[in-house]
Amino acid sequence: MTDQELKDLVASLAISKAQTDEQLRETDKQMQELQRVLKKVSQMVGSISNNQGDVAEEFFYNSLR
């Protein structure tokens, strides 16, 4: 391998590393957004479950009364 080929290889590796670093930053941003959305959905599902439980409880209470 010539000196120039080695320099070209190192330069291409540096470019590849920079691209990979940028992709990782973008992926991290997407993961943070996904976590935020999942947390919100979890809260919504929990609220729905609680509401359904309240309705069922009131229904049976009124039925027994």
ZINOR-V624717 format. One record per backbone hydrogen bond with DSSP energy under -0.5 kcal/mol. CO is the residue of the C=O (numbers start at 1). NH is the residue of the N-H. If there is no record, write none. Layout:
{{CO,NH} {CO,NH}}
This chain:
{{2,6} {3,7} {4,8} {5,9} {6,10} {7,11} {8,12} {9,13} {10,14} {11,15} {12,16} {13,17} {14,18} {15,19} {16,20} {17,21} {18,22} {19,23} {20,24} {21,25} {22,26} {23,27} {24,28} {25,29} {26,30} {27,31} {28,32} {29,33} {30,34} {31,35} {32,36} {33,37} {34,38} {35,39} {36,40} {37,41} {38,42} {39,43} {40,44} {41,45} {42,46} {43,47} {44,48} {45,49} {46,50} {47,51} {48,52} {49,53} {50,54} {51,55} {52,56} {53,57} {54,58} {55,59} {56,60} {57,61} {58,62} {59,63} {60,64} {61,65}}
